[in-house]
Amino acid sequence: MLNAWPHSKISTWLTTLLAVTGNTDAQLNLAYRYWTDKDTTEYPKKAVYWCHKAAESGDPEAEYLMALFHVMGFGVEKNPKEIFHWYKRAAEQGHASAEHAVGWCYEQGIGVEKDEEKSVYWWLKSAEKGIAESQAGLAHYYIEGLGVPRDLEIARSWYEKAVNNSHEDLEPQLEEIRHKLDMAREGNETDA
C-alpha cells in the first residue's frame, strides 16, 4: 500500500502519517524516497531523519542505510566510527550485506582496528548467504594466508562460489588456482 502512488503528494502524506506513529516500514520508505528524489537540498536531511528513526527502532535495513549515508556523506558527515557502528548493528541481526561490510571495515580499518581474523569471521557469515564479494574476499585471504591458514583448495572453493554467484570477473584467478593445484598434484609445485 505504501508504494501504491510512489511519488504523489497523497502517498507521501499518508506514509508520513504512518511514520510519525512509529511505523518503521513507513519511516524507511520515506528515507528511500528522500534519498532517491533529488528535488530539493532538504531531502538529504529528511532521508537521514527518517532513516535514523527506523534504525533506532532496530530495523536492520535502516541501520545498513544509515551506514551507507555515512560512507557517502549523504545528509551527514562521513564518519568511520558511525559507518562501523551502523553496519555492525545490522550485521548482528543477520543482514548479509552488512555482514560483508563489517568484514570490509575490519579489513580496511574503517572505524575499528584492522583485524584479518574478524574480517574472515564476518565474511564467512555473509559468504554462506551468497554474497559474492565475501566469497571472493575469503578466497583471497586463503591464498595469502591472511587471518586463516594458507589453503589453495579452500581458496578454489570460494572462488568457484563467487564465480557461480555472478562474479565472472574472477574466472582468471580461479583458473590460476586450479592450475597451481593440478601442478601440486603432479608433484611439480609444493605450495598448495
PEPENOR-V204145 format. One record per residue. PSI is psi as a letter, one per 20 degrees, with the letter a starting at -180 (NA if undefined). Layout:
psi
PSI
PSI
This chain:
psi
h
h
j
g
n
g
k
q
h
g
g
g
g
g
g
g
g
g
g
h
j
j
o
h
g
h
g
h
g
g
g
h
g
h
g
i
o
k
h
r
i
i
h
g
g
h
g
g
g
h
g
g
g
h
g
h
i
j
o
h
h
h
g
g
h
g
g
g
g
h
g
i
k
o
i
r
q
p
o
h
h
h
g
g
g
h
g
g
g
g
h
i
j
j
o
g
h
h
g
g
h
g
g
g
g
h
g
i
l
o
i
r
q
p
o
h
g
h
g
g
g
h
h
g
g
h
h
i
j
j
o
h
h
h
g
g
g
g
g
g
h
h
g
i
k
o
i
q
q
p
o
h
g
h
g
g
g
h
g
g
g
g
g
i
l
k
l
h
i
j
g
g
g
g
h
g
g
g
g
g
g
g
g
h
h
i
j
i
q
j
j
NA
